[in-house]
Amino acid sequence: MSVFKRITVVFISVLAFFTILIFIFSSRSISSHYINTITSYLESDAILIRNLLKPMMENPDIEEIDSIVDRIAQGLNVRITVVDVSGKVLGDSLKDPRDMENHGNRIEIKDALNKGLGKSIRYSTTVDRKMLYVALPIKDGEKNLGVVRTSLFLKDVETIVSEVRKKLFLYFLFTLLVAFLMLSFLTRTITKPINELNRASKEMAKHNFEVSLPETSILEIKELIKNFQIMASKVRELINEINAERDGLKTIIENIKEGIVVTDKNGRIVILNPSFKTITSSDILTGRFFWEVLRSVEAKELFEEIKKSQKSEAKELKIGNNFFIVSCGRLPEGFVFVFTDITPLKQIERTKRELISNISHELKTPLTAIKGFVETLEDVVKDEDAQSFIRIMKRQTERMIKILKDILTLSKFEDSAFQLNIEKVNLKELAERTLKLFEKRMKEKGLTAEFSCEENITINADPELMEQMLINLIDNAINYTEKGRIGVSIKIFNSKVKVEVFDTGIGIPEEHIPRIFERFYVVEKSRAKETGGTGLGLSIVKHIVLLHNGDIKVESKVGEGTRFIITLPL
């Protein structure tokens, strides 16, 4: 329902209600007032008649009194009745008093004799009509001589009141009509500019900002129209800015070499760029699942992981013959995936790995030969100065061989064809056996060994790699600890196995901790040369842990020691 109709219905309803209410009270008030006025006239007539009849009441003559009453009634146009104190009718303007019953029991007669005035509205059995009665006593001093009663047919009164009510009703109808017309004019004056504003807002919703706005003299609506114009101007500017940004963003996305695809919360493609089309080699993509067009089970698994974890993630995927880093971010109503082609990097990495592996293999044979010749020289040459040089040559040769061995190990781990030799591994037995390998070195340095294991903990792992992991960590701990203790702790924590290798050595400065697992990164270069360190041991350890779906952390304080914490699945 429109504003105009609502205002009209409410206003007319309220006005009609109060009009009817006023009409009812007015009718009753006028009726009451008119009856009171007539009563006063009847009382005045009764007083006049009483004064005329008083001399006759001492010795009343019915014929004389009735004759006088008839003449007076004709002039006053009222009914007149005269009775004595006993109620006997002495005269009546309408009936023969001799045929009328005793009126002593009439209310108005009783009240006149007892109270000095009697009034009544009742049905008259004499004339068979409803009448208004007023009665006054006829007295001689304090003595009641009789009663004079004046009356009027109530039908005449009701006729007059009815005429008044009809006029009132017409006045009220006229008032309602005038009110309706005024209201109609007023509401249309208000609603017309509002309807125009409504029309303008619909046009704006259709991106038509050149609509004309209404003019009005109403201050409040004029202010509203002014604010609407300001709003329309700002919305137009904002939409222009958004369109410019959208066009710019669209241009950027279309020219980005990375594939970009936006999906809904179920994984169906909503937006994509040309680079993503190139990846899929398909034209009709919108509305399809993005892993379906990629023909990749791993892509679907990535989507399920992201949907479940509610976190942004990145994962390497192979699509066809190419490799991609797929980064995912959450949107309010979906996800965005960015596909970065790393195929050239993979090729370079593979080439580098093959080159390093080939070089390592090629260098291993001559270095082994050099080591054999150095050992021969060590036995043959007796000169002390020459012996010192030979020992340096031997130590550096052994270090080079160890570096090549570690490089070959890392290359093996990074080869996609490499597979773990999974067996049941008793970590307690493995740790005890590994610690025995270092008993002599720890005894030479005066170090004590600690070992704790809650129970015989068995996991599924590659036994050789587990042993190499412990050897590298314990060897590293011994190299950087001059006094104190070396320890290994194994326990089950939160349904996982926690392996800790700790020492009381020199510790690692905080700024070096993030880089200690990088290849060839050495914190103490001079100490590494003395101990024969290659800078690859911790990198190998991290690769072994990751191959077993584990995690490794480091806690260290300079001068207090270092603790490597490895978490492996049971």
C-alpha positions in Angstrom: 0.0 0.0 0.0 1.3 3.5 -0.9 2.1 6.2 1.6 -0.8 8.2 0.2 -3.3 5.4 0.8 -1.9 4.6 4.2 -2.1 8.2 5.4 -5.6 8.6 3.9 -7.0 5.4 5.5 -5.5 6.2 8.9 -6.6 9.9 8.9 -10.2 9.2 7.6 -10.6 6.3 10.0 -9.5 8.5 13.0 -11.6 11.5 11.8 -14.6 9.2 11.2 -14.3 7.7 14.6 -14.2 11.0 16.4 -17.0 12.4 14.1 -19.3 9.5 15.0 -18.4 10.0 18.7 -19.1 13.7 18.5 -22.3 13.1 16.6 -23.6 10.6 19.2 -22.7 12.9 22.2 -24.1 16.0 20.3 -27.3 14.2 19.5 -27.8 13.2 23.1 -26.9 16.6 24.3 -29.2 18.4 21.9 -32.0 16.0 22.7 -31.5 16.5 26.4 -31.3 20.3 26.0 -34.4 20.4 23.9 -36.4 18.4 26.3 -35.2 20.6 29.2 -36.2 23.7 27.3 -39.7 22.3 26.5 -40.0 21.2 30.2 -39.2 24.8 31.2 -41.9 26.1 28.7 -44.4 23.6 30.1 -43.6 24.6 33.6 -44.1 28.3 32.7 -47.5 27.4 31.1 -48.4 25.5 34.3 -47.6 28.4 36.5 -49.8 30.7 34.3 -52.7 28.2 34.3 -52.3 27.6 38.1 -52.8 31.3 38.7 -55.9 31.4 36.5 -57.5 28.4 38.2 -56.6 29.1 41.8 -59.8 31.0 42.6 -62.0 28.2 41.2 -60.4 25.4 43.2 -62.2 26.2 46.5 -65.5 25.1 45.0 -64.5 23.5 41.7 -67.0 23.2 38.9 -66.0 20.5 36.4 -67.8 22.1 33.5 -66.3 25.5 34.1 -62.8 24.3 34.7 -62.9 21.9 31.7 -64.1 24.8 29.5 -61.3 27.1 30.6 -58.7 24.4 30.2 -59.9 23.7 26.6 -59.6 27.4 25.6 -56.2 27.8 27.2 -54.8 24.6 25.6 -55.8 25.8 22.1 -53.8 28.9 22.6 -50.7 27.2 24.1 -50.9 24.1 21.9 -50.3 21.8 24.9 -52.4 19.3 26.7 -53.7 20.6 30.1 -55.0 18.4 32.9 -56.4 19.7 36.3 -57.0 17.3 39.2 -57.9 17.9 42.9 -55.8 16.6 45.8 -57.5 13.2 45.7 -56.5 12.7 42.0 -60.0 13.3 40.5 -59.7 14.9 37.1 -61.5 18.2 37.0 -60.5 19.2 33.5 -58.6 17.9 30.5 -58.0 19.5 27.1 -58.2 16.2 25.2 -60.7 14.0 27.1 -63.9 14.4 29.0 -62.8 14.5 32.7 -65.8 12.5 33.7 -64.6 9.6 31.6 -61.1 9.7 33.0 -59.7 7.5 35.8 -58.3 8.9 39.0 -54.8 10.4 38.5 -53.7 10.3 42.1 -51.2 7.5 41.4 -49.4 9.4 38.5 -45.8 10.0 39.3 -45.8 13.7 38.3 -49.0 14.3 40.4 -47.5 12.7 43.5 -44.2 14.7 43.1 -46.1 17.9 42.6 -48.1 17.4 45.8 -45.1 16.2 47.8 -42.2 18.1 46.3 -43.8 21.1 44.7 -42.8 20.0 41.1 -43.4 16.8 39.1 -41.8 15.8 35.8 -42.2 12.6 33.9 -41.8 11.0 30.5 -44.0 8.0 30.1 -46.7 6.3 28.1 -50.2 7.8 28.5 -52.9 5.2 28.7 -55.5 7.9 28.2 -54.3 9.1 24.8 -52.3 5.9 24.0 -49.1 7.9 23.3 -45.8 8.7 24.9 -45.8 12.1 26.5 -43.7 14.6 28.5 -45.5 15.8 31.7 -44.9 18.8 34.1 -47.1 19.2 37.1 -47.4 22.0 39.7 -49.5 22.2 42.8 -52.4 24.7 43.1 -52.0 26.1 46.7 -53.8 28.5 49.0 -51.0 29.4 51.4 -49.7 26.0 52.6 -52.9 24.2 51.6 -52.9 22.1 48.4 -56.1 22.7 46.4 -55.2 20.5 43.4 -52.7 20.0 40.6 -52.3 21.5 37.2 -50.4 19.4 34.7 -49.2 20.5 31.3 -47.9 17.9 28.7 -46.7 17.5 25.2 -46.6 14.6 22.8 -43.0 13.2 22.8 -43.3 12.3 19.1 -43.3 16.0 18.3 -40.1 16.5 20.4 -38.5 13.5 18.7 -39.4 14.8 15.3 -37.7 18.1 16.0 -34.6 16.3 17.5 -34.5 14.0 14.4 -34.4 17.0 12.1 -31.5 18.5 14.2 -29.7 15.1 14.0 -30.1 15.0 10.2 -28.6 18.5 9.9 -25.7 17.5 12.2 -25.1 14.4 10.1 -25.0 16.4 6.9 -22.6 18.9 8.5 -20.3 16.0 9.6 -20.4 14.4 6.2 -19.5 17.7 4.7 -16.6 18.1 7.2 -15.3 14.6 6.3 -15.5 15.4 2.6 -13.6 18.7 3.1 -11.0 16.9 5.3 -10.6 14.2 2.7 -10.0 16.7 -0.1 -7.6 18.7 2.0 -5.8 15.5 3.0 -5.7 14.4 -0.6 -4.1 17.6 -1.7 -1.6 17.6 1.2 -0.5 14.0 0.8 -0.2 14.3 -3.0 1.9 17.4 -2.5 4.2 15.3 -0.2 4.1 12.0 -2.0 4.6 13.3 -5.5 8.3 14.3 -5.0 8.8 11.1 -3.0 7.4 9.0 -5.9 9.7 11.0 -8.2 12.7 10.2 -6.0 11.6 6.5 -6.0 11.6 6.5 -9.8 15.0 8.2 -9.9 16.4 5.6 -7.5 15.2 2.8 -9.8 16.9 4.5 -12.7 20.1 4.8 -10.7 19.9 1.1 -10.0 20.0 0.6 -13.8 23.2 2.8 -13.9 21.3 5.8 -15.3 22.6 8.7 -13.4 21.2 11.4 -15.7 17.7 11.3 -14.2 15.8 14.6 -13.4 14.9 15.2 -9.8 11.6 16.8 -8.7 11.2 20.3 -7.3 9.2 21.0 -4.1 8.6 23.8 -1.7 8.5 21.5 1.3 11.7 22.2 3.3 12.3 18.6 4.5 11.8 17.0 1.1 13.9 19.7 -0.5 16.7 18.8 1.8 16.2 15.1 1.0 16.4 15.8 -2.7 19.6 17.8 -2.2 21.1 14.9 -0.2 19.9 12.4 -2.9 21.7 14.5 -5.6 24.9 14.5 -3.5 24.6 10.7 -3.0 23.9 10.1 -6.7 27.0 12.1 -7.6 29.2 10.2 -5.1 27.8 6.9 -6.2 28.5 7.8 -9.8 32.1 8.7 -8.9 32.5 5.5 -6.9 31.2 3.3 -9.7 33.5 5.0 -12.2 36.4 4.4 -9.8 35.4 0.7 -9.3 35.0 0.3 -13.1 38.4 1.8 -13.7 40.0 -0.5 -11.0 38.1 -3.5 -12.4 39.3 -2.8 -15.9 42.9 -2.3 -14.6 42.7 -5.4 -12.5 41.3 -7.3 -15.4 44.1 -6.1 -17.7 46.7 -7.1 -15.1 45.1 -10.6 -14.5 44.9 -11.2 -18.2 48.5 -10.3 -18.8 49.9 -12.2 -15.8 51.8 -15.2 -16.9 50.7 -17.2 -13.8 47.5 -19.0 -14.2 44.8 -17.6 -11.9 41.4 -19.2 -11.2 38.7 -18.2 -8.7 36.3 -20.8 -7.6 33.1 -20.9 -5.4 33.1 -22.7 -2.1 32.5 -26.0 -3.9 35.5 -25.7 -6.2 33.6 -24.7 -9.4 35.3 -22.2 -11.6 33.9 -18.6 -11.5 36.7 -16.5 -12.9 39.9 -17.4 -14.8 42.6 -15.8 -16.9 44.1 -16.7 -20.3 47.2 -18.3 -18.7 45.0 -20.8 -16.8 43.3 -21.6 -20.1 46.7 -22.3 -21.6 47.5 -24.7 -18.7 44.2 -26.7 -19.3 44.2 -26.4 -23.1 40.4 -26.1 -22.9 37.9 -23.4 -23.8 34.7 -24.2 -21.8 35.8 -24.0 -18.2 33.4 -21.8 -16.2 31.1 -23.8 -13.9 33.3 -26.9 -13.9 35.4 -28.2 -11.1 39.0 -26.8 -11.5 40.6 -30.2 -10.7 38.4 -31.8 -13.3 39.7 -29.5 -16.1 43.2 -30.1 -14.8 42.7 -33.9 -14.7 44.6 -33.9 -11.4 43.7 -35.9 -8.3 46.3 -34.0 -6.3 44.5 -30.7 -7.1 41.3 -32.1 -5.7 43.2 -33.3 -2.6 44.7 -29.8 -2.2 41.2 -28.3 -2.4 39.9 -30.6 0.3 42.8 -29.9 2.6 42.3 -26.1 2.2 38.6 -26.4 2.7 39.1 -28.4 5.9 41.9 -26.4 7.4 40.5 -23.0 6.4 44.1 -21.8 5.9 46.1 -20.6 2.9 48.5 -23.2 1.5 50.9 -23.8 -1.3 51.8 -27.1 -2.9 53.8 -28.4 -5.8 51.7 -30.2 -8.5 52.6 -31.9 -11.7 50.1 -31.2 -14.4 50.8 -33.0 -17.6 54.5 -32.7 -18.2 54.9 -29.4 -16.3 55.4 -28.6 -12.7 53.5 -25.8 -10.8 53.6 -24.2 -7.4 49.9 -23.8 -6.6 49.1 -21.2 -4.0 45.6 -20.9 -2.6 43.9 -18.1 -0.7 40.5 -17.9 0.9 37.8 -15.5 -0.3 34.5 -14.6 1.5 32.6 -16.9 -0.9 35.2 -19.1 -2.4 38.9 -19.6 -3.2 41.6 -18.2 -5.5 44.4 -20.4 -6.9 47.6 -19.2 -8.5 49.6 -21.6 -10.7 53.3 -20.7 -11.0 55.1 -22.7 -13.7 58.4 -24.0 -12.2 59.1 -26.4 -15.0 62.2 -24.5 -16.1 63.5 -24.4 -12.5 62.8 -28.1 -12.2 64.8 -28.7 -15.4 67.7 -26.6 -14.1 67.5 -28.3 -10.7 67.6 -31.7 -12.4 70.4 -30.7 -14.6 72.3 -29.3 -11.6 71.7 -32.5 -9.6 72.8 -34.7 -12.5 75.9 -32.5 -13.0 76.8 -32.6 -9.3 76.2 -36.4 -9.2 78.3 -36.9 -12.3 81.1 -34.6 -11.0 81.1 -36.4 -7.7 81.3 -39.8 -9.3 84.1 -38.6 -11.5 86.1 -37.0 -8.6 85.6 -39.9 -6.3 88.0 -42.2 -8.2 90.9 -39.8 -8.5 90.5 -38.7 -4.9 90.5 -42.3 -3.7 93.7 -42.8 -5.7 95.2 -39.6 -4.3 94.4 -40.8 -0.8 96.1 -44.2 -1.5 99.3 -42.4 -2.8 99.3 -40.1 0.3 99.0 -43.1 2.6 101.9 -44.7 0.7 104.0 -41.5 1.0 103.2 -41.4 4.7 104.8 -44.9 5.1 107.8 -44.2 2.9 108.8 -40.6 3.8 110.6 -40.2 7.1 111.3 -36.5 7.0 109.2 -34.8 9.8 108.6 -31.6 7.7 107.5 -33.7 4.8 105.3 -35.8 7.1 103.4 -32.7 8.3 102.6 -31.8 4.7 101.5 -35.3 4.0 99.2 -35.3 7.0 97.5 -32.1 5.8 97.1 -33.6 2.3 95.6 -36.7 3.8 93.1 -34.8 6.1 92.0 -32.5 3.2 91.7 -35.5 0.9 89.5 -37.3 3.4 87.4 -34.2 3.8 86.9 -33.9 0.0 85.9 -37.6 -0.1 83.4 -37.1 2.7 81.9 -34.0 1.0 81.5 -36.0 -2.2 79.9 -38.8 -0.3 77.4 -36.4 1.4 76.6 -34.7 -2.0 75.9 -38.1 -3.5 73.6 -38.9 -0.5 71.7 -35.6 -1.0 71.4 -36.2 -4.7 70.0 -39.6 -4.0 67.4 -38.2 -1.6 66.3 -35.6 -4.1 65.9 -38.0 -6.9 62.1 -38.6 -7.5 62.8 -42.3 -8.1 64.3 -42.7 -4.6 62.3 -44.9 -2.3 62.6 -45.7 1.4 63.3 -49.2 2.6 60.6 -49.3 5.2 61.0 -51.8 8.1 60.1 -52.1 11.7 62.9 -50.1 13.6 63.5 -50.4 17.3 64.6 -46.9 18.2 66.0 -47.9 21.6 68.3 -50.6 20.2 69.3 -48.3 17.3 70.2 -45.4 19.6 72.2 -47.7 21.9 74.1 -49.2 19.0 74.9 -45.7 17.5 76.2 -44.3 20.8 78.6 -47.2 21.1 80.2 -46.1 17.8 81.3 -42.8 19.5 82.4 -44.2 22.9 86.1 -43.9 22.0 85.8 -40.3 20.8 83.8 -39.2 23.8 86.2 -40.8 26.1 89.1 -39.0 24.4 87.4 -35.7 24.9 86.3 -36.5 28.5 82.5 -36.3 27.6 79.8 -38.4 29.3 76.9 -40.0 27.4 73.3 -40.0 28.5 70.5 -42.1 27.1 66.9 -42.4 28.1 64.0 -44.3 26.5 60.7 -45.0 28.2 60.2 -48.3 26.5 61.0 -50.3 23.4 59.6 -47.9 20.8 59.1 -49.3 17.3 58.3 -47.2 14.2 58.1 -47.9 10.5 61.2 -46.3 8.9 64.3 -46.9 6.8 66.8 -48.3 9.4 69.9 -47.1 7.5 68.6 -43.6 7.2 67.6 -43.5 10.9 71.0 -44.6 11.8 72.7 -42.0 9.6 70.4 -39.3 11.1 71.6 -40.2 14.6 75.2 -40.5 13.6 75.2 -37.1 12.0 73.6 -35.4 15.0 75.8 -37.2 17.6 78.9 -36.5 15.6 77.9 -32.8 15.3 77.3 -32.7 19.1 80.7 -34.2 19.8 82.5 -31.8 17.4 81.1 -28.7 19.1 81.3 -29.8 22.8 84.5 -29.6 24.7 83.3 -30.6 28.1 80.1 -31.9 29.7 77.7 -34.4 28.2 76.1 -35.7 25.1 72.6 -37.2 25.3 69.9 -38.9 23.4 66.3 -39.0 24.7 63.4 -41.0 23.1 59.8 -40.8 24.2 56.2 -40.9 23.0 54.4 -37.5 23.1 50.9 -36.7 21.7 50.7 -40.0 19.8 54.1 -39.3 18.1 57.7 -40.2 18.8 60.0 -37.4 20.0 63.7 -38.0 19.5 66.1 -35.4 21.2 69.8 -35.2 20.7 71.4 -32.6 23.1 74.8 -31.4 24.2 76.4 -28.9 26.6 78.6 -27.4 23.9 79.3 -23.9 22.6 75.7 -23.4 21.3 74.5 -21.7 18.2 74.0 -17.9 18.0 70.3 -17.0 17.4 70.9 -15.3 14.1 72.4 -18.5 12.6 69.7 -21.0 13.7 67.3 -20.3 10.7 70.1 -21.2 8.3 71.9 -24.2 9.9 70.0 -26.7 7.6 71.2 -25.0 4.4 73.8 -26.8 2.4 77.4 -26.0 3.1 76.3 -23.5 5.8 78.8 -23.6 8.7 78.6 -21.5 11.9 82.2 -22.0 13.0 84.2 -22.4 9.8 87.6 -22.8 11.5 86.2 -25.6 13.7 84.7 -27.3 10.7 88.0 -27.4 9.0 89.6 -28.9 12.1 86.9 -31.5 12.6 86.5 -32.3 8.9 83.0 -30.9 8.8 81.4 -30.6 5.3 78.4 -28.3 6.1 76.1 -31.0 4.7 75.4 -33.2 7.7 72.4 -31.2 9.1 71.0 -30.8 5.6 71.0 -34.6 5.2 69.4 -35.0 8.6 66.5 -32.6 7.6 66.0 -34.5 4.3 65.8 -37.9 6.2 63.2 -36.4 8.7 61.1 -35.0 5.9 61.2 -38.2 3.9 59.7 -39.9 7.0 57.0 -37.2 7.3 58.5 -35.8 10.4 59.6 -32.4 11.8 62.8 -31.1 13.2 63.4 -28.1 15.5 66.4 -26.6 17.2 66.8 -25.0 20.6 70.1 -23.5 21.5 71.8 -20.9 23.8 75.4 -19.8 23.3 77.6 -21.2 26.0 74.9 -23.6 27.3 74.4 -26.1 24.5 72.1 -27.2 21.7 69.1 -29.5 21.5 67.8 -31.0 18.2 64.1 -32.2 18.6 62.8 -34.6 16.0 59.1 -35.6 15.8 58.2 -38.8 13.9 54.9 -40.5 13.3 54.3 -43.8 15.1 
